[in-house]
Amino acid sequence: MSGLIFSTSDGGLKWKQVFSSFGSFRKIAFIDSLTGFACKSTGYICKTIDGGVNWIANYTGSYTDIRDFAFKD
């Protein structure tokens, strides 16, 4: 994966780049239609609260390659 996130609003006919950063994304998952998370190879976890239109990168404090995450109910 690359350091890019794309979004579509028409079922995949057209795609728009909505986020770009250094390093590769390892996993992207949504817990509902608006809230999603993405982990990166550079120690960042990114979050969206608007369905993926905008993303905020949060540094974990370690340059560790984050490959996976899970949600607990």
N, C-alpha and C positions, 0 to 999 in steps of 0.2 A: 504494500500500500504506500501511497505517497503522503505528503503533508497537506493535501487538499481535501476539502469537503464540498460536495456539490449538492444542490437541491433541485427538486422538480415539483411542479404543481399541476402538471397535466398528464400524469400517469407515465412519465418517462419519455415523452416525445421531445421535450427541450430540457436542457440542464443548465443551471447557473452556478458558477463558483461562488460560495458564500464564506469560505474561510481558507486561509493559507498560512502555514507556518513551517518552520524547519523541523525535520525529523518525520518519521513515518508513523501513521496511525496504525495501531495494532488491533483495536476493536472499537466498534461504535454500537451502542444499544440505547433503546428508548424504554422508559418505564411507563409512559403513557404517550398520548399524541403530541404533547408539547415538550416534555422534559427528557433530554437525552444526554448521554455522556460518551466521551471518546478518550481512550488512553493512547499515549504516544511513546515513542522510543527514547524520548529526551527527558523523562521525568515529569511530564505534564499530564493533567487530567483536564479535559475541556468539557464545558457544560453549556447546554442550550435550554432555554425555558420558553421558546417560541416556535417549537417545531422544527428547529434547525436553520432558521433564517439567520440568526446571530449566534455566535459562539464566544465564550469567555475562556481563556486559557489560565489555569491555576497551577502554579509550580508546587510540586510535592516537597521540595527541599533536597531532593536527591536526583542526580542525573541518571538514575536507574532506568533501564528499559522496562517499562510497564507493558506487559503483554496481555493481561486479562483482568477482569474484575467481575464481581457478582453482586446482586442485590438481595437483601434479606427483607422479608415481610415483617 
